[in-house]
Amino acid sequence: MIRDLSMKVAVLGGLGLQGKAALADLASSAAVHSIICADVSLDAWEAVTGVMDTSKMNPIIIDAVDKPGLTALFRIDVDVVIDLLPLPLMRYAFEAAIEAGVPIVSTNYSYRLRDLDPAAKAAGVALMTECGLDPGIDLILYNHALQGFDEIHVINAYCGGLQEASACDNPIKYKISWNWAGVLESTRRDGRVIRDGRLVEIPADRQHDPEQIHEIDFPGLGLLEAIPNGDAVHFTDMLGVTETIRETGRYSLRWPGWSAFWNSMKQLDFLSDIPVPGLPCEVSPFQFLTAHLGSSLQYEDNEKDLAVMVNVFEGFSSGNVSAGPSG
């Protein structure tokens, strides 16, 4: 008997920056039979039809906060769901996937969804998180590097999405190639690192302090700022190597000047979710920055964005000291 190995895939946020790239890859895959492109609006669909083969695709409008609607969608002959929604919508998608009995993959961190593990196991549903660039490719490199060490002492991960140097024409030297609300949200993320063998907690409001920032010389680009961003110890715990770690951190890379700007903005409370009193409508500083800068930090047609990554590992291997970057 010949099994039908063709896949039916639903892409949530299919018309977003990452979603369109996923659609292009899926469209060119012989293993994919049909693709549901689901988004809150289809305004960008015409642009998609002009740059890729859409013959396998079915565009539909759906609001990701409508969990019953998501569940019903997943039950319509879908083999797997790819979640490329903004982080605040991730839980709706994952809960719907569990109810529908369909596996789901996401690029986002799993920190906020650990409580779903028992329900997913009971339903026999695979929840695959952290399957993007960062987190994702870096974590694959983590495991690959560990195979070459008898004892690991240093794991430092550096990654960033930023523009080419010639496009640094605004005060923060940044343009938007990722979900902008997600970028801003990352400036409010607590961090945990290990320095000199000691656990260091970095609250979000201290994340951009000068003493938390260091620079690395990135090949072909020069000096970039490294900003602690996320829980590095969570991953060394998962790998079972925290006891031997002298240093670990997860760092976002930006052009110099980014941290000084956001350090000042935090001190002025520009990342607050509390609505500003006295305005004609309810709007918080964070909402204002998302909308205002989101439109003014766009790329020109002749400008390029970059994805940069380096991972550093040090330790002992067969009685010898080993060290080096990967990625």
N, C-alpha and C positions, 0 to 999 in steps of 0.2 A: 504494500500500500504506500502511495506517495503522499506525504504530509504537505499541507499547504503552509509554507513558511512565510507568506506575505504578511506584512504587519499593517495594522490600522492604528494610526497615531493621532492623538489630539494634542495640539500645541496651544497652551493658554498664554495669552499675550503675544500671539503670533505676529502682530503687526508692530511690535516694539523693536528697539534696536537689536536686541539679541534674538528676538522671535523671527525676524526676517532672515537672519543668517541660518537659523535652524530650519526654516522652511526650505531654503535653497539646498541645504545638505540632504534633507529628507526627499526632496523632489528628484534628486539625482541618484538615489539609492534604489537598486533593483529589489531590495528586500522589503521596501515599503509600497503597499498597494494603494492606500488612501490616507489623506491627511485632512483633519479638521483644523482649520485656522480660526481660533476663537479669540475674540477681543471685544472690548466694550464699545468700539466704534470701528466701522469699516472704511473710514475716510482715506486710509492709506492703501486700500486694496488695489486701486487702479495703478498706483506706482509699482506695486509688487508684480502685477501682470505684465508690466513692461520690461522687467529685468530677469524673470525666471519662468520656467515651465510650470504652469498652474493647473495642468490637466488632471492631476491627482487630488487637487485641493478643493475643499468645500468651506468657504468662508461663512461664519455665523457670528451674530452679535450675542454676547452674554455678559452679564455683570457678575464679576467673581464673588461679590458678597452674597449672591443668590445661591446658597449651598444646595437647596433642592434642585435648582436648575442645573447646577454642575453635576450633581449625582445622576440626574436623568440623562444628561449628555454623555457621561462616561458609560452608562449602561447601553448606549446605542452602538453596540458592536465595536468597542474600542479595546485594543490590546494593551496599550500603554499610554500614559499621559506625561507630557513634558510641561512642567510648570516654569514659566518665565515671567511670572507676575511680580509686581513689587512686593517686598518682604511683608508688609502688613496684611496682604491677601493670601499668604502662603497657607495659613491654617485652614481657611475655607476649602482650598483645593485638596489638601491632604485628608481632611475629614470626609469630604465627598468621595475621594478615591477609596477610602476604607469602606464606606457604606456601599459603594458600587462594586467592590471587590476587584478593583483594577490597580495594577502597579503604577507608581508615579515617580518621576525623576525631577529633581530641582537643582538649581545652581546655588541656592541659598544655604546658609548655616542652619543646623538642626537644633541649636540651643533651645529655642522656644517650643519645640515640638516633642521633647523627650517623653512627655506624658502620653503621647499617642502610641507608644511602642506596644503596650499590652493589647490594645484594641486591634492594632495591625497584625500582631501575631495570631490573635484569636481568629481573625478573618482570613489569615493566610495571604496577606497583601504585603508586597515589598515596597518599602518607602526608601528611596535612594536620594539622599541629600548631598550637598557639597560636591556636585559633579560639573563644576564650571572651570574657569581659569584659576581663580583664587576666591574661595576654596575649590580644589579639584585637581588640576594638573600638579600643583605643588604637593598635594598629599600623596599622589602617586610617586613623586620623586622622593618624598619622605621614606616610603616603604622600600623603594629601590635602593636608596643610599644605605639604609639600615642593614641590607643584606651583606654589605662589605665591611661591617664593623663587628668586632667582638664586644666592644663597649663604646657607646656614643656619649660625647660630652657637650657638643654644641649643635643645635639645630636653629638656624635663623632663616626665616622666609621673607623675601622682599618681592612686592609686586605692585604694579601701578598701571592705570590707563591714563595717558596724558598725551599732549600734542607735541609735534615736532618743534624744535627750538625756534624756528622761524615764525611760528604761529603764536609765540608768547607775547601778545600785543595788548594784554590787559593787566591790571594791577595784581591779580592773583595767579597769573601765568597758568591758566587752566581753561580748557574748553570741554564741552560735554560730549563724551562718547559712551557713557553709561547712564543708567537711570539716575537723573539728577537728584530726585528725592532720596534715593538710596545712597548717593555720594554724601549728601548732607547728613543723612542718618548715621553714616559711619564716623562722622566727626563727633557723635554723641555716644560712642560705644566704649564701655569700660574695657580695660585690658588687663591681662595677667602675663607677666614675663618672669623669667628666672635670670638673675644677675649675680655673678660670683657665688652660685649655689644657693641663693636665697630667693624665695618667692616674693615678688613685688606686685602689689595691686596698684593699678593706675586708673583712678576714676576719670570718667569722661571729661569733666571740667578741667582736669590737669593734663589731658592728653597732648596738648600742643605747647606745654611749658617748655622753655629752652632746655632744661635739664633732661627732658624726656626725648629730645630729638637728637639724632646724629646724622651724618652724611655718609654716603657711599659713592665711590667713583665708578659709575656704570659705563661699561665699554661702549664707546661710540657716542656717548651723550655727555659725559663729565659728571660733575657733582649733582646728586639728587638728595633731597631730604627723605629720611626714613622716620615715619610716624608710627608709634605703637598702636595697633588696631586689631583688637580681638584677643581671645583667650588662647595663647600658645600652649599653656600647660594642659589644657583639655586634650590636646593631641598627643603630647608626650605621655600623659596618663593612659590614653587609649592604646598607645604602642607599648606600654609597660616599661618605659625607659627613664621616667622622671627621677628615679633615685640616683642615676649616674650623670644627670644633666647639670652642667655648670652654667650654661647660658642658653636661653631660648627666647625667641620673640617672633611675632608676626607683624610685619611693617608695611604700611602703604608708602609708595614712592611718589613724590611730587617734585616739581621744580622748586628751587630755593625761594622762600618768601611766603609760601603757602601757610606754614605753621604760625608765623608772626601775625598774619592777617586773622586767622581763625582764633588765635589766642586772644587778640583784642576783641573780636566779635563776641566771644564767650563772656569776657569780662563785662561787655555792654549788654549782655543778656539777649543777643540777637538770635539765639538758637532755642529760645523758650517756646513752649507750646501754649502758654497762657495768653489769652486774647488781650490786646492792648486796649486799655480803657480810653474812652473819649472819641473813638472812631465811629463812623456811621454804620459800620457792620462789624461782626465778630471776626477778627483776623489776628493770628498770632505772628510774632516775628519770624518763626520758622516757616509758616505758610507764605509770608511775604517774600522771604528770600528764595523759597522754592519757585514761586511764580515769576518774580522779578529777574533773578539771575538766570533762571532757566531759559528765558528768551534772549538774554543779552550775551550769553557765553557760547553761542553756536559757532560751528566751523564755517569758514568760507569754502567755496567749491574747490579751490586750489590747495587747501590745507589737508595735511595728513594726521591721523591719530596713531598712537603707538601703544602697544601692550608690552610692558617690560617686566621681566622676572629673573630673579637669581635666588638660589637656595644654597646656604652654606652649612656644611656638615664637618665636624671634627671628632676624632675619637681614636681608639686603639683597634688595630687589625692584625691578628697573628703576631702580637708582641711588638708591632711597629706603630708609630704615630702616623695617622692619616689625616689629611685636611684637604678641603677644596670645595669650590662652588659647583652647583649643578643647575641646569635649566637654561 
